[in-house]
Amino acid sequence: MTSNRDRNEPEQLAPTPAESLHPIDVTPEVTSIAQKMKKDAEKILNINPGYATYTPLYYIKEGETNYCIRVEVDNGQLIDVSGKYVGGAVMRITAKPVNKTDPMKF
């Protein structure tokens, strides 16, 4: 039986990481959330999803559910991906291309 799920998409997202208003380490939980957010951002920005690697550079959490992750894609382009993590799902994804010197914000 085949699934419509992308083979790179995690089975389920990890528990919410500890709250922080500052960049925190890229943990397995952050990587799993970043992977889902990046996939949604690719659709928003019409980025070719033909690559499988990405690097979550750092991660900010504000309040209980708002996340911003700066992601570097294979061609060296940086994108800031923001969204809400609620009940194990990432929703309301927004994304924009950025430069290294741009401040990271929601």
N, C-alpha and C positions, 0 to 999 in steps of 0.2 A: 504494500500500500504506500503510495507516494503522498508526500505532504506539500502543501503550498508554501510552507515556511521556508525562508532562505536558510541554506545550510550553515551560514555564518551567524545566524540569529540565535541568541541563547534560548534554552528551553524556558527559563523563567529568569526574571531579574533578581539580583541579589537584594538582601535587606538594605534599608536606607543607611548610608554611612553616618557617622557622628556629625553633629552640626558644627559648622565653622563659618566664619565670615571672611576667612583668609584662605588662600590656596592651601590645599592639603595634599598629602602623598597620593600617588596613583596606586590604589589598592585593587584587588580583584573585584570588589564591589563597584568601585569607580569605573573600572574597565568595562564591566557588564552594562552599566547604565550608559556609558559613553558610546558603546557599540550600538545600542538601540537608538540613541539620540543622533548619532552620525548617520545611520541608515535613513532616518526620517529627514535629516538635513540635506542629504544627497538629492532626495526628491524635490525639496523646496528650491534648492539652488540649481537643479538640473546638472549636477555633477555626475560624470560617468562613473557608475558603481562597479566598473570592471576590475577594480583592485580589491584586495582583501585586507591590506594592512593599513593601520592608522596609528597615530600616537596621541593619546590624550596628554597634553602637556601639563595642564593643571586644572583644578576643579574648585569651584566655589559653591557653597551652599548658604542660602539666606532664608531665615524663617524656618518653616518646616518642610517645604516641598519645592522651593525654587532652586534650580540648578543652572550653572553656566559652565560649559566645558570648552576650552580652546583645543581644537583638534588640528593636527597637521595631516594632510592627505598626501598620497604618493608623489604628486607633482610639486610638492613643496608649498602648496597653497595652505594658508591658515584660515580656519573658519571658527567663529564663536557660535556655539549652539546653546540655546537656552530652552528650558522647558520645565514642566512640573512633573514630579514623581509622586504618584498617588496610587496606593493599593497595589504596588508591584508593577505598575504601568507608567510609561512616560507619555505625557500628553502636552498639547499646545506648544509644539516645537516651533521655534523661530531660529533662523540661521542667517549669518551674514559673513561675507569675506572680510578679513582684517589683515593688517600688517603687524609685524612683531612689536612695533612701538605703540600700537593702539591700546588704550586701557581696556581691561576686561570688565564689562558691565552687562546688566540685564537690559 
